């Protein structure tokens, strides 16, 4: 995740200086990041659809966590899935802390 966030900053800088990079012309790490961004965009679309289905954020949060467990359940034990989720959160918190508005 840390790599994805640094790719994001690099991609944002590239976007300011040039046209949107083509996935065919991007170096390998940037291709991986573009694939990640495509998945992220789809996930955000799913969240938007879920908000229309239920205003209850807890329902949406739990459903998203269940989806992660379902994604991995055939290959990884549940405790390992939980550890992976916690690891991702440790990477995301600093990124979102920087973006958070100042507390009143």
BASEMI-156967 format. One record per residue: residue number from 0; residue in three letters; z, x, y of N, C-alpha, C in turn. Coordinates in Angstrom, 2 decimals, always signed. Layout:
BEGIN
<site num="NUM" residuo="ALA" n_Z="Z" n_X="X" n_Y="Y" ca_Z="Z" ca_X="X" ca_Y="Y" c_Z="Z" c_X="X" c_Y="Y"/>
...
***
This chain:
BEGIN
<site num="0" residuo="UNK" n_Z="+0.00" n_X="+0.82" n_Y="-1.18" ca_Z="+0.00" ca_X="+0.00" ca_Y="+0.00" c_Z="+0.00" c_X="+0.86" c_Y="+1.25"/>
<site num="1" residuo="UNK" n_Z="+0.76" n_X="+1.94" n_Y="+1.26" ca_Z="+0.78" ca_X="+2.83" ca_Y="+2.41" c_Z="-0.62" c_X="+3.34" c_Y="+2.71"/>
<site num="2" residuo="UNK" n_Z="-1.35" n_X="+3.69" n_Y="+1.64" ca_Z="-2.72" ca_X="+4.16" ca_Y="+1.82" c_Z="-3.58" c_X="+3.06" c_Y="+2.42"/>
<site num="3" residuo="UNK" n_Z="-3.39" n_X="+1.83" n_Y="+1.97" ca_Z="-4.18" ca_X="+0.72" ca_Y="+2.49" c_Z="-3.90" c_X="+0.53" c_Y="+3.97"/>
<site num="4" residuo="UNK" n_Z="-2.64" n_X="+0.66" n_Y="+4.38" ca_Z="-2.31" ca_X="+0.50" ca_Y="+5.79" c_Z="-2.91" c_X="+1.61" c_Y="+6.63"/>
<site num="5" residuo="UNK" n_Z="-2.93" n_X="+2.85" n_Y="+6.12" ca_Z="-3.54" ca_X="+3.93" ca_Y="+6.88" c_Z="-5.05" c_X="+3.75" c_Y="+6.93"/>
<site num="6" residuo="UNK" n_Z="-5.64" n_X="+3.23" n_Y="+5.84" ca_Z="-7.08" ca_X="+2.93" ca_Y="+5.86" c_Z="-7.36" c_X="+1.87" c_Y="+6.90"/>
<site num="7" residuo="UNK" n_Z="-6.43" n_X="+0.91" n_Y="+7.02" ca_Z="-6.61" ca_X="-0.17" ca_Y="+7.98" c_Z="-6.68" c_X="+0.38" c_Y="+9.40"/>
<site num="8" residuo="UNK" n_Z="-5.79" n_X="+1.31" n_Y="+9.71" ca_Z="-5.80" ca_X="+1.91" ca_Y="+11.04" c_Z="-7.11" c_X="+2.67" c_Y="+11.27"/>
<site num="9" residuo="UNK" n_Z="-7.54" n_X="+3.43" n_Y="+10.23" ca_Z="-8.78" ca_X="+4.19" ca_Y="+10.33" c_Z="-9.97" c_X="+3.26" c_Y="+10.49"/>
<site num="10" residuo="UNK" n_Z="-9.98" n_X="+2.18" n_Y="+9.72" ca_Z="-11.09" ca_X="+1.23" ca_Y="+9.79" c_Z="-11.12" c_X="+0.56" c_Y="+11.16"/>
<site num="11" residuo="UNK" n_Z="-9.93" n_X="+0.22" n_Y="+11.69" ca_Z="-9.87" ca_X="-0.36" ca_Y="+13.03" c_Z="-10.43" c_X="+0.60" c_Y="+14.07"/>
<site num="12" residuo="UNK" n_Z="-10.10" n_X="+1.89" n_Y="+13.95" ca_Z="-10.62" ca_X="+2.89" ca_Y="+14.88" c_Z="-12.14" c_X="+3.01" c_Y="+14.74"/>
<site num="13" residuo="UNK" n_Z="-12.62" n_X="+3.02" n_Y="+13.50" ca_Z="-14.07" ca_X="+3.09" ca_Y="+13.27" c_Z="-14.77" c_X="+1.87" c_Y="+13.84"/>
<site num="14" residuo="UNK" n_Z="-14.16" n_X="+0.71" n_Y="+13.72" ca_Z="-14.77" ca_X="-0.51" ca_Y="+14.22" c_Z="-14.90" c_X="-0.48" c_Y="+15.73"/>
<site num="15" residuo="UNK" n_Z="-13.95" n_X="+0.15" n_Y="+16.41" ca_Z="-14.05" ca_X="+0.25" ca_Y="+17.86" c_Z="-15.15" c_X="+1.22" c_Y="+18.28"/>
<site num="16" residuo="UNK" n_Z="-15.46" n_X="+2.18" n_Y="+17.42" ca_Z="-16.42" ca_X="+3.22" ca_Y="+17.78" c_Z="-17.81" c_X="+3.01" c_Y="+17.19"/>
<site num="17" residuo="UNK" n_Z="-17.97" n_X="+2.06" n_Y="+16.30" ca_Z="-19.27" ca_X="+1.87" ca_Y="+15.65" c_Z="-19.38" c_X="+0.46" c_Y="+15.13"/>
<site num="18" residuo="UNK" n_Z="-20.53" n_X="+0.19" n_Y="+14.54" ca_Z="-20.74" ca_X="-1.10" ca_Y="+13.91" c_Z="-19.86" c_X="-1.20" c_Y="+12.67"/>
<site num="19" residuo="UNK" n_Z="-19.69" n_X="-2.42" n_Y="+12.15" ca_Z="-18.92" ca_X="-2.61" ca_Y="+10.94" c_Z="-19.52" c_X="-1.77" c_Y="+9.84"/>
<site num="20" residuo="UNK" n_Z="-18.69" n_X="-0.96" n_Y="+9.14" ca_Z="-19.23" ca_X="-0.08" ca_Y="+8.11" c_Z="-19.76" c_X="-0.89" c_Y="+6.92"/>
<site num="21" residuo="UNK" n_Z="-20.83" n_X="-0.41" n_Y="+6.35" ca_Z="-21.39" ca_X="-1.02" ca_Y="+5.15" c_Z="-20.63" c_X="-0.51" c_Y="+3.95"/>
<site num="22" residuo="UNK" n_Z="-20.34" n_X="-1.39" n_Y="+3.01" ca_Z="-19.62" ca_X="-0.97" ca_Y="+1.80" c_Z="-20.44" c_X="+0.04" c_Y="+1.02"/>
<site num="23" residuo="UNK" n_Z="-21.76" n_X="-0.02" n_Y="+1.13" ca_Z="-22.62" ca_X="+0.91" ca_Y="+0.41" c_Z="-22.60" c_X="+2.31" c_Y="+1.03"/>
<site num="24" residuo="UNK" n_Z="-22.35" n_X="+2.39" n_Y="+2.32" ca_Z="-22.37" ca_X="+3.69" ca_Y="+2.97" c_Z="-20.98" c_X="+4.28" c_Y="+3.18"/>
<site num="25" residuo="UNK" n_Z="-19.94" n_X="+3.52" n_Y="+2.88" ca_Z="-18.59" ca_X="+4.00" ca_Y="+3.11" c_Z="-18.18" c_X="+5.01" c_Y="+2.04"/>
<site num="26" residuo="UNK" n_Z="-17.39" n_X="+6.02" n_Y="+2.41" ca_Z="-16.85" ca_X="+6.94" ca_Y="+1.41" c_Z="-15.98" c_X="+6.18" c_Y="+0.41"/>
<site num="27" residuo="UNK" n_Z="-15.76" n_X="+6.76" n_Y="-0.76" ca_Z="-15.05" ca_X="+6.08" ca_Y="-1.85" c_Z="-13.71" c_X="+5.47" c_Y="-1.43"/>
<site num="28" residuo="UNK" n_Z="-12.81" n_X="+6.21" n_Y="-0.74" ca_Z="-11.54" ca_X="+5.58" ca_Y="-0.36" c_Z="-11.74" c_X="+4.38" c_Y="+0.55"/>
<site num="29" residuo="UNK" n_Z="-12.72" n_X="+4.46" n_Y="+1.45" ca_Z="-12.97" ca_X="+3.34" ca_Y="+2.33" c_Z="-13.56" c_X="+2.16" c_Y="+1.57"/>
<site num="30" residuo="UNK" n_Z="-14.35" n_X="+2.42" n_Y="+0.52" ca_Z="-14.84" ca_X="+1.33" ca_Y="-0.31" c_Z="-13.68" c_X="+0.61" c_Y="-0.97"/>
<site num="31" residuo="UNK" n_Z="-12.71" n_X="+1.36" n_Y="-1.46" ca_Z="-11.53" ca_X="+0.75" ca_Y="-2.07" c_Z="-10.79" c_X="-0.10" c_Y="-1.05"/>
<site num="32" residuo="UNK" n_Z="-10.67" n_X="+0.41" n_Y="+0.16" ca_Z="-9.99" ca_X="-0.35" ca_Y="+1.21" c_Z="-10.76" c_X="-1.61" c_Y="+1.54"/>
<site num="33" residuo="UNK" n_Z="-12.09" n_X="-1.53" n_Y="+1.59" ca_Z="-12.88" ca_X="-2.71" ca_Y="+1.89" c_Z="-12.72" c_X="-3.77" c_Y="+0.79"/>
<site num="34" residuo="UNK" n_Z="-12.61" n_X="-3.33" n_Y="-0.45" ca_Z="-12.35" ca_X="-4.27" ca_Y="-1.54" c_Z="-10.97" c_X="-4.91" c_Y="-1.36"/>
<site num="35" residuo="UNK" n_Z="-9.99" n_X="-4.10" n_Y="-0.98" ca_Z="-8.65" ca_X="-4.62" ca_Y="-0.71" c_Z="-8.70" c_X="-5.64" c_Y="+0.42"/>
<site num="36" residuo="UNK" n_Z="-9.40" n_X="-5.33" n_Y="+1.51" ca_Z="-9.47" ca_X="-6.24" ca_Y="+2.66" c_Z="-10.14" c_X="-7.55" c_Y="+2.27"/>
<site num="37" residuo="UNK" n_Z="-11.13" n_X="-7.49" n_Y="+1.38" ca_Z="-11.80" ca_X="-8.70" ca_Y="+0.91" c_Z="-10.79" c_X="-9.57" c_Y="+0.14"/>
<site num="38" residuo="UNK" n_Z="-9.99" n_X="-8.96" n_Y="-0.72" ca_Z="-8.97" ca_X="-9.69" ca_Y="-1.47" c_Z="-7.90" c_X="-10.24" c_Y="-0.52"/>
<site num="39" residuo="UNK" n_Z="-7.52" n_X="-9.43" n_Y="+0.48" ca_Z="-6.51" ca_X="-9.88" ca_Y="+1.44" c_Z="-7.03" c_X="-11.09" c_Y="+2.21"/>
<site num="40" residuo="UNK" n_Z="-8.28" n_X="-11.05" n_Y="+2.64" ca_Z="-8.87" ca_X="-12.17" ca_Y="+3.38" c_Z="-8.83" c_X="-13.44" c_Y="+2.53"/>
<site num="41" residuo="UNK" n_Z="-9.18" n_X="-13.33" n_Y="+1.25" ca_Z="-9.16" ca_X="-14.48" ca_Y="+0.35" c_Z="-7.73" c_X="-14.99" c_Y="+0.19"/>
<site num="42" residuo="UNK" n_Z="-6.76" n_X="-14.09" n_Y="+0.06" ca_Z="-5.37" ca_X="-14.49" ca_Y="-0.08" c_Z="-4.89" c_X="-15.26" c_Y="+1.16"/>
<site num="43" residuo="UNK" n_Z="-5.30" n_X="-14.81" n_Y="+2.33" ca_Z="-4.91" ca_X="-15.50" ca_Y="+3.56" c_Z="-5.56" c_X="-16.87" c_Y="+3.66"/>
<site num="44" residuo="UNK" n_Z="-6.78" n_X="-16.99" n_Y="+3.15" ca_Z="-7.44" ca_X="-18.29" ca_Y="+3.09" c_Z="-6.67" c_X="-19.23" c_Y="+2.16"/>
<site num="45" residuo="UNK" n_Z="-6.22" n_X="-18.69" n_Y="+1.04" ca_Z="-5.44" ca_X="-19.49" ca_Y="+0.08" c_Z="-4.13" c_X="-19.95" c_Y="+0.73"/>
<site num="46" residuo="UNK" n_Z="-3.47" n_X="-19.05" n_Y="+1.47" ca_Z="-2.23" ca_X="-19.42" ca_Y="+2.15" c_Z="-2.49" c_X="-20.53" c_Y="+3.17"/>
<site num="47" residuo="UNK" n_Z="-3.59" n_X="-20.43" n_Y="+3.90" ca_Z="-3.93" ca_X="-21.48" ca_Y="+4.87" c_Z="-4.11" c_X="-22.82" c_Y="+4.16"/>
<site num="48" residuo="UNK" n_Z="-4.79" n_X="-22.82" n_Y="+3.01" ca_Z="-4.97" ca_X="-24.05" ca_Y="+2.24" c_Z="-3.63" c_X="-24.57" c_Y="+1.72"/>
<site num="49" residuo="UNK" n_Z="-2.76" n_X="-23.66" n_Y="+1.32" ca_Z="-1.44" ca_X="-24.06" ca_Y="+0.81" c_Z="-0.61" c_X="-24.70" c_Y="+1.92"/>
<site num="50" residuo="UNK" n_Z="-0.75" n_X="-24.20" n_Y="+3.15" ca_Z="-0.01" ca_X="-24.79" ca_Y="+4.27" c_Z="-0.44" c_X="-26.23" c_Y="+4.51"/>
<site num="51" residuo="UNK" n_Z="-1.71" n_X="-26.53" n_Y="+4.24" ca_Z="-2.19" ca_X="-27.90" ca_Y="+4.37" c_Z="-1.62" c_X="-28.80" c_Y="+3.27"/>
<site num="52" residuo="UNK" n_Z="-1.39" n_X="-28.21" n_Y="+2.09" ca_Z="-0.88" ca_X="-28.96" ca_Y="+0.95" c_Z="+0.62" c_X="-29.18" c_Y="+1.03"/>
<site num="53" residuo="UNK" n_Z="+1.35" n_X="-28.24" n_Y="+1.63" ca_Z="+2.81" ca_X="-28.33" ca_Y="+1.71" c_Z="+3.30" c_X="-27.60" c_Y="+2.94"/>
<site num="54" residuo="UNK" n_Z="+4.10" n_X="-28.29" n_Y="+3.73" ca_Z="+4.68" ca_X="-27.65" ca_Y="+4.91" c_Z="+5.92" c_X="-26.85" c_Y="+4.55"/>
<site num="55" residuo="UNK" n_Z="+6.38" n_X="-26.98" n_Y="+3.32" ca_Z="+7.59" ca_X="-26.30" ca_Y="+2.88" c_Z="+7.26" c_X="-24.84" c_Y="+2.53"/>
<site num="56" residuo="UNK" n_Z="+7.71" n_X="-23.92" n_Y="+3.37" ca_Z="+7.42" ca_X="-22.50" ca_Y="+3.15" c_Z="+8.00" c_X="-21.98" c_Y="+1.85"/>
<site num="57" residuo="UNK" n_Z="+9.14" n_X="-22.49" n_Y="+1.44" ca_Z="+9.75" ca_X="-22.03" ca_Y="+0.19" c_Z="+8.84" c_X="-22.36" c_Y="-0.99"/>
<site num="58" residuo="UNK" n_Z="+8.24" n_X="-23.54" n_Y="-0.98" ca_Z="+7.30" ca_X="-23.91" ca_Y="-2.05" c_Z="+6.13" c_X="-22.93" c_Y="-2.10"/>
<site num="59" residuo="UNK" n_Z="+5.59" n_X="-22.60" n_Y="-0.95" ca_Z="+4.45" ca_X="-21.68" ca_Y="-0.87" c_Z="+4.86" c_X="-20.29" c_Y="-1.34"/>
<site num="60" residuo="UNK" n_Z="+6.00" n_X="-19.81" n_Y="-0.87" ca_Z="+6.49" ca_X="-18.48" ca_Y="-1.28" c_Z="+6.66" c_X="-18.39" c_Y="-2.79"/>
<site num="61" residuo="UNK" n_Z="+7.31" n_X="-19.39" n_Y="-3.36" ca_Z="+7.56" ca_X="-19.38" ca_Y="-4.79" c_Z="+6.25" c_X="-19.45" c_Y="-5.58"/>
<site num="62" residuo="UNK" n_Z="+5.32" n_X="-20.28" n_Y="-5.12" ca_Z="+4.02" ca_X="-20.39" ca_Y="-5.79" c_Z="+3.27" c_X="-19.07" c_Y="-5.75"/>
<site num="63" residuo="UNK" n_Z="+3.34" n_X="-18.35" n_Y="-4.63" ca_Z="+2.67" ca_X="-17.05" ca_Y="-4.54" c_Z="+3.31" c_X="-16.02" c_Y="-5.47"/>
<site num="64" residuo="UNK" n_Z="+4.63" n_X="-16.05" n_Y="-5.56" ca_Z="+5.31" ca_X="-15.14" ca_Y="-6.49" c_Z="+4.96" c_X="-15.46" c_Y="-7.94"/>
<site num="65" residuo="UNK" n_Z="+4.90" n_X="-16.75" n_Y="-8.27" ca_Z="+4.50" ca_X="-17.15" ca_Y="-9.62" c_Z="+3.09" c_X="-16.63" c_Y="-9.91"/>
<site num="66" residuo="UNK" n_Z="+2.21" n_X="-16.72" n_Y="-8.92" ca_Z="+0.83" ca_X="-16.23" ca_Y="-9.12" c_Z="+0.82" c_X="-14.74" c_Y="-9.44"/>
<site num="67" residuo="UNK" n_Z="+1.69" n_X="-13.97" n_Y="-8.81" ca_Z="+1.76" ca_X="-12.53" ca_Y="-9.09" c_Z="+2.24" c_X="-12.30" c_Y="-10.52"/>
<site num="68" residuo="UNK" n_Z="+3.25" n_X="-13.04" n_Y="-10.94" ca_Z="+3.72" ca_X="-12.91" ca_Y="-12.32" c_Z="+2.63" c_X="-13.32" c_Y="-13.31"/>
<site num="69" residuo="UNK" n_Z="+1.90" n_X="-14.37" n_Y="-13.00" ca_Z="+0.81" ca_X="-14.81" ca_Y="-13.87" c_Z="-0.30" c_X="-13.76" c_Y="-13.94"/>
<site num="70" residuo="UNK" n_Z="-0.55" n_X="-13.10" n_Y="-12.84" ca_Z="-1.58" ca_X="-12.06" ca_Y="-12.80" c_Z="-1.28" c_X="-10.94" c_Y="-13.79"/>
<site num="71" residuo="UNK" n_Z="-0.01" n_X="-10.61" n_Y="-13.95" ca_Z="+0.39" ca_X="-9.45" ca_Y="-14.75" c_Z="+1.06" c_X="-9.76" c_Y="-16.08"/>
<site num="72" residuo="UNK" n_Z="+1.35" n_X="-11.02" n_Y="-16.37" ca_Z="+2.23" ca_X="-11.36" ca_Y="-17.50" c_Z="+1.74" c_X="-10.89" c_Y="-18.86"/>
<site num="73" residuo="UNK" n_Z="+0.46" n_X="-10.73" n_Y="-19.07" ca_Z="-0.05" ca_X="-10.30" ca_Y="-20.37" c_Z="+0.04" c_X="-8.79" c_Y="-20.57"/>
<site num="74" residuo="UNK" n_Z="+0.30" n_X="-8.04" n_Y="-19.50" ca_Z="+0.25" ca_X="-6.58" ca_Y="-19.62" c_Z="+1.53" c_X="-5.87" c_Y="-19.20"/>
<site num="75" residuo="UNK" n_Z="+2.41" n_X="-6.55" n_Y="-18.46" ca_Z="+3.58" ca_X="-5.88" ca_Y="-17.91" c_Z="+4.81" c_X="-6.78" c_Y="-18.09"/>
<site num="76" residuo="UNK" n_Z="+5.95" n_X="-6.21" n_Y="-18.46" ca_Z="+7.17" ca_X="-7.02" ca_Y="-18.59" c_Z="+7.61" c_X="-7.58" c_Y="-17.23"/>
<site num="77" residuo="UNK" n_Z="+8.27" n_X="-8.74" n_Y="-17.23" ca_Z="+8.70" ca_X="-9.37" ca_Y="-15.98" c_Z="+9.52" c_X="-8.46" c_Y="-15.07"/>
<site num="78" residuo="UNK" n_Z="+10.42" n_X="-7.66" n_Y="-15.63" ca_Z="+11.24" ca_X="-6.76" ca_Y="-14.79" c_Z="+10.36" c_X="-5.74" c_Y="-14.06"/>
<site num="79" residuo="UNK" n_Z="+9.31" n_X="-5.29" n_Y="-14.72" ca_Z="+8.40" ca_X="-4.33" ca_Y="-14.09" c_Z="+7.61" c_X="-5.01" c_Y="-12.97"/>
<site num="80" residuo="UNK" n_Z="+7.20" n_X="-6.25" n_Y="-13.21" ca_Z="+6.49" ca_X="-7.01" ca_Y="-12.16" c_Z="+7.38" c_X="-7.14" c_Y="-10.93"/>
<site num="81" residuo="UNK" n_Z="+8.64" n_X="-7.47" n_Y="-11.15" ca_Z="+9.60" ca_X="-7.60" ca_Y="-10.03" c_Z="+9.73" c_X="-6.27" c_Y="-9.29"/>
<site num="82" residuo="UNK" n_Z="+9.78" n_X="-5.17" n_Y="-10.03" ca_Z="+9.88" ca_X="-3.85" ca_Y="-9.39" c_Z="+8.64" c_X="-3.54" c_Y="-8.56"/>
<site num="83" residuo="UNK" n_Z="+7.48" n_X="-3.91" n_Y="-9.07" ca_Z="+6.24" ca_X="-3.68" ca_Y="-8.33" c_Z="+6.26" c_X="-4.48" c_Y="-7.03"/>
<site num="84" residuo="UNK" n_Z="+6.68" n_X="-5.73" n_Y="-7.11" ca_Z="+6.76" ca_X="-6.57" ca_Y="-5.91" c_Z="+7.71" c_X="-5.94" c_Y="-4.90"/>
<site num="85" residuo="UNK" n_Z="+8.87" n_X="-5.49" n_Y="-5.36" ca_Z="+9.85" ca_X="-4.86" ca_Y="-4.47" c_Z="+9.27" c_X="-3.58" c_Y="-3.84"/>
<site num="86" residuo="UNK" n_Z="+8.52" n_X="-2.82" n_Y="-4.61" ca_Z="+7.88" ca_X="-1.62" ca_Y="-4.07" c_Z="+6.87" c_X="-1.94" c_Y="-2.98"/>
<site num="87" residuo="UNK" n_Z="+6.08" n_X="-2.98" n_Y="-3.22" ca_Z="+5.11" ca_X="-3.40" ca_Y="-2.20" c_Z="+5.84" c_X="-3.85" c_Y="-0.92"/>
<site num="88" residuo="UNK" n_Z="+6.93" n_X="-4.58" n_Y="-1.10" ca_Z="+7.69" ca_X="-5.04" ca_Y="+0.07" c_Z="+8.24" c_X="-3.87" c_Y="+0.87"/>
<site num="89" residuo="UNK" n_Z="+8.71" n_X="-2.83" n_Y="+0.18" ca_Z="+9.22" ca_X="-1.65" ca_Y="+0.90" c_Z="+8.13" c_X="-1.00" c_Y="+1.74"/>
<site num="90" residuo="UNK" n_Z="+6.90" n_X="-1.09" n_Y="+1.29" ca_Z="+5.78" ca_X="-0.52" ca_Y="+2.05" c_Z="+5.38" c_X="-1.44" c_Y="+3.21"/>
<site num="91" residuo="UNK" n_Z="+5.48" n_X="-2.75" n_Y="+3.01" ca_Z="+5.04" ca_X="-3.71" ca_Y="+4.02" c_Z="+6.04" c_X="-3.90" c_Y="+5.16"/>
<site num="92" residuo="UNK" n_Z="+7.31" n_X="-3.81" n_Y="+4.86" ca_Z="+8.33" ca_X="-4.09" ca_Y="+5.88" c_Z="+8.16" c_X="-3.20" c_Y="+7.11"/>
<site num="93" residuo="UNK" n_Z="+8.00" n_X="-1.89" n_Y="+6.97" ca_Z="+7.82" ca_X="-1.07" ca_Y="+8.19" c_Z="+6.57" c_X="-1.46" c_Y="+8.98"/>
<site num="94" residuo="UNK" n_Z="+5.50" n_X="-1.79" n_Y="+8.28" ca_Z="+4.26" ca_X="-2.20" ca_Y="+8.96" c_Z="+4.49" c_X="-3.47" c_Y="+9.78"/>
<site num="95" residuo="UNK" n_Z="+5.14" n_X="-4.46" n_Y="+9.18" ca_Z="+5.36" ca_X="-5.72" ca_Y="+9.88" c_Z="+6.50" c_X="-5.62" c_Y="+10.90"/>
<site num="96" residuo="UNK" n_Z="+7.41" n_X="-4.68" n_Y="+10.71" ca_Z="+8.47" ca_X="-4.46" ca_Y="+11.69" c_Z="+7.86" c_X="-3.98" c_Y="+13.01"/>
<site num="97" residuo="UNK" n_Z="+6.86" n_X="-3.12" n_Y="+12.91" ca_Z="+6.17" ca_X="-2.62" ca_Y="+14.10" c_Z="+5.44" c_X="-3.74" c_Y="+14.84"/>
<site num="98" residuo="UNK" n_Z="+4.98" n_X="-4.75" n_Y="+14.11" ca_Z="+4.21" ca_X="-5.84" ca_Y="+14.70" c_Z="+5.11" c_X="-6.97" c_Y="+15.20"/>
<site num="99" residuo="UNK" n_Z="+6.38" n_X="-6.97" n_Y="+14.79" ca_Z="+7.27" ca_X="-8.09" ca_Y="+15.11" c_Z="+7.50" c_X="-8.16" c_Y="+16.62"/>
<site num="100" residuo="UNK" n_Z="+7.53" n_X="-9.39" n_Y="+17.15" ca_Z="+7.85" ca_X="-9.53" ca_Y="+18.58" c_Z="+9.32" c_X="-9.16" c_Y="+18.82"/>
<site num="101" residuo="UNK" n_Z="+9.60" n_X="-8.73" n_Y="+20.02" ca_Z="+10.98" ca_X="-8.35" ca_Y="+20.38" c_Z="+11.88" c_X="-9.56" c_Y="+20.27"/>
<site num="102" residuo="UNK" n_Z="+13.10" n_X="-9.35" n_Y="+19.77" ca_Z="+14.07" ca_X="-10.45" ca_Y="+19.65" c_Z="+14.56" c_X="-10.84" c_Y="+21.04"/>
<site num="103" residuo="UNK" n_Z="+14.79" n_X="-12.16" n_Y="+21.23" ca_Z="+15.27" ca_X="-12.61" ca_Y="+22.56" c_Z="+16.68" c_X="-12.19" c_Y="+22.85"/>
***
